[in-house]
């Protein structure tokens, strides 16, 4: 499903029409350009257009609010809030470029941070558009009951999706449903300053919307970008995961693994090649549970492309795509891909004791040979661009000139958002200032996510053998994924004892021998390896309850390895778990001199 390149300003448009008719002047009796009159909206076609508008914000681009910093602040990939603010990646670029990211990643931002304001407005705009579908649908006279049910189910799913995003980022958020409108004067909805109280009020409403979607959506859709019942079921399970309702999530996940299909009718399964999840030519595959759809060269002047990740490419102008050196993988993430030389298992306790060999401090003209002795997980080079290793089909990564400012951001580059060189001009937009506007979908949920949630649940209910079996599904795909041609790492399959010849998947009884706490550690570490740089890590750490421990240890290591922008950063448990509610929104909520929105603790 392609998005239509338009913006919808429903409350303003309807209010303006009222003024038009009241003036009784012929030159005023024309609808404002870009607005829609009630008679157009309250039809099946109009409501369907509203629904497409709600879908269109999944990538974070567009909407009525001013995206002050740019679409990267509101990116559907959550690369700033989910990866840079965790231990996945550094901000990258120069220290003074996009400075509001620095205070976010050091957990020291104020309530005037432009990124907070941008993402608050963008996600609530998604909520508003979903609500508008529900409101206008009830006024339409040409929508049959079955269509009404499906429209309701899709709109309620999208509302739940956007509310879940807000809940993850800001914690204490107001629930806004279709009864809330500007014209009704009830739009200053209060939140709850206490996290537990807000959880009790908001999560059940998210659950209700998702449960309705599961019960009323079809198993398949005529357009692959639309949510189906199985995708909604995955998000209901996700809500349960954030609420730690593992016994409720597990049967949903087990059902998904056994019976689930994509909106296009493909049986859920991991694709054979890990990188096919990050290739515009192989998107909407059997692993895609739900994705923001992107397209290029469609007459929209890149409005339908992935704009949120446009800054996250090489800085070398000789490369197929160049701009602007952000979201550079961390030392810690690269180190996480080390494996045991005998078993091929990960090293969750010792991986960060030393730094994987890299070209830090070396010019591209200086000699450098990548590490050929440390066995590594095959996923590393589909996730992290390293000097001396082929970067997709771009050629060998030259190191220093590939990144913008090695002294500021480190030596590594992101891979998962990058197009192949052979796709430039075909699967990247030709009308923009950079080829970084791509047709690559944003993976909002993929089947590996589902499998690893199931493994988490199995650990929490005490079924450690089942948890291990789930993790091994993911690890077996990783082991068998082809590696970049010419990679010198041991897993390449040519040197002696390499990962390709090691077990890599866990031997029978390994998790049981670890016990519940040990098995939990390995499942959580597998999520880090599999889902790295996909905007999930920060929210996972908060969900686990380990964010303070993990991130403060991360700061100490990264600063020691040379990443000075984190110097002095401290993650404060109970405060840093959620970001500051924008002051602009608090001020706008004021009634009688008192705001109805309350700031999160510590800000």
Buried (B, 14 or more C-beta within 10 A) or exposed (E): BBBBBBBBBBBBBBEBBEEBEEEEEEEEEEEEEEBBBBEEBBBBEBBBBBBBBBBBBBBBBBBBBEBEBBBBBBBBBBBBBBBBBBBBBBBBBBBEBBEBBBBBBBBBBEBEBBBBBBBBBBBBBBBBBBBBBBBBBEBBEEBEEEBBBBBBBBBBBBBBBBBBBBBBBBBBBBBBBBEBBEEEEEBBBEBBBEBEEBBEBBBEBBBEBBBBBBEBBEEBBEEBBBBBBBBBBBBBBBBBBBBEBBEBBBEBBBEBBEEBBBBBEBEBBBBEBBBBBBBBEBBBBBBBBBBBBBBBBBEBEBBBBBBBBBBBBBBBEEBBBBBBBBBBBBBBBBBBBBBBBEBBBBBBEEBBEEBBBBBBEBEBEEEBEBBEEBBBBBBBBBBBBBBBBBBBEBEBBBBBBBBBBBEBBBBBBBBBBBBBBEBBEBBBBEBBEBBBBBBBBBBBBBBBBBBBBBBBBBBBBEBBEBBBBBBBBBBEBBBEBEBBEEBBBBBBBEBEEBBBEBBBBBEEEBBBEBEBEBBBBBBBBBBBBBBBBBBBBBBBBBBBEBBBEBBBBBBEBBBEBBBEBBEEBBBBBEBBBBBBBBBBBBEEBEEEEEBBBBBBBEB
